[in-house]
């Protein structure tokens, strides 16, 4: 094999290696972007849960202090709906966190 043939073969191998690297790097970048998006969505949902918890506290105070109810439960109007919304959002958070875990 001549020097020119060896150089041509080495260049072809280098090209294949570079192409594989670019494909893998592109896949990693896309995966990282997807994880970032999911993390952002989870943080937004967690913010919604925090606001709902504040609203829940206000509803509890209103029921006990202002309306003078003897107690509250999950069936108390206003309370029931907030708990249902928190539960719904928590399920969305769990789903998105599961998707993030699958990508690791």
C-alpha positions in Angstrom: 0.0 0.0 0.0 1.4 3.3 -1.0 1.7 6.4 1.2 -1.1 8.1 -0.7 -3.4 5.1 -0.3 -2.7 5.0 3.5 -3.4 8.7 3.8 -6.7 8.3 1.8 -7.7 5.5 4.1 -6.8 7.4 7.3 -8.8 10.4 6.0 -11.8 8.3 5.4 -11.6 6.8 8.9 -11.2 10.3 10.4 -14.2 11.5 8.4 -16.4 8.6 9.7 -15.2 9.3 13.3 -16.0 13.0 12.9 -19.4 12.2 11.4 -20.2 9.8 14.3 -19.1 12.5 16.8 -21.3 15.1 15.2 -24.4 12.8 15.3 -23.8 11.9 18.9 -23.2 15.6 19.9 -26.4 16.6 18.1 -28.4 13.9 19.9 -26.9 14.9 23.3 -27.7 18.6 22.6 -31.3 17.7 21.7 -31.7 15.6 24.8 -30.3 18.3 27.0 -32.7 20.8 25.4 -35.6 18.5 26.1 -34.6 18.0 29.7 -34.2 21.8 30.1 -37.7 22.3 28.8 -39.2 19.7 31.0 -37.4 21.2 34.1 -38.7 24.6 33.2 -42.3 23.2 32.9 -41.9 21.4 36.3 -40.8 24.7 37.9 -43.8 26.5 36.5 -46.1 23.8 37.8 -44.5 23.9 41.2 -45.1 27.7 41.2 -48.8 27.0 40.5 -48.9 24.6 43.4 -47.4 27.2 45.7 -50.0 29.7 44.7 -52.8 27.2 45.3 -51.4 26.4 48.7 -51.5 30.1 49.6 -55.1 30.2 48.3 -55.9 27.1 50.4 -54.5 28.8 53.5 -56.7 31.8 52.8 -59.8 29.6 52.3 -59.1 27.7 55.6 -58.7 31.0 57.4 -61.9 32.3 55.9 -63.8 29.2 56.8 -62.6 29.1 60.4 -62.2 32.7 61.3 -64.7 34.6 59.2 -67.4 32.0 58.6 -66.9 30.5 62.1 -67.2 26.9 60.8 -66.4 24.3 63.5 -64.1 22.5 61.2 -63.2 21.9 57.6 -62.7 18.8 55.5 -61.9 17.8 51.9 -65.6 18.3 51.1 -65.7 21.9 52.4 -66.7 24.2 49.5 -63.6 26.0 48.2 -61.3 23.6 49.8 -62.3 20.6 47.7 -61.6 22.4 44.4 -58.2 23.6 45.5 -57.2 20.1 46.6 -58.4 18.6 43.3 -56.3 21.2 41.4 -53.2 20.6 43.5 -53.6 16.8 42.9 -54.0 17.3 39.2 -50.9 19.5 39.0 -48.9 17.1 41.1 -49.7 14.3 38.7 -48.5 16.5 35.8 -45.2 17.2 37.8 -44.7 13.4 38.4 -45.3 12.7 34.7 -42.7 15.3 33.6 -40.2 14.2 36.2 -40.7 10.6 35.0 -39.9 11.8 31.4 -36.8 13.5 32.7 -35.7 10.3 34.4 -36.1 8.3 31.3 -33.7 10.6 29.4 -30.9 10.2 31.9 
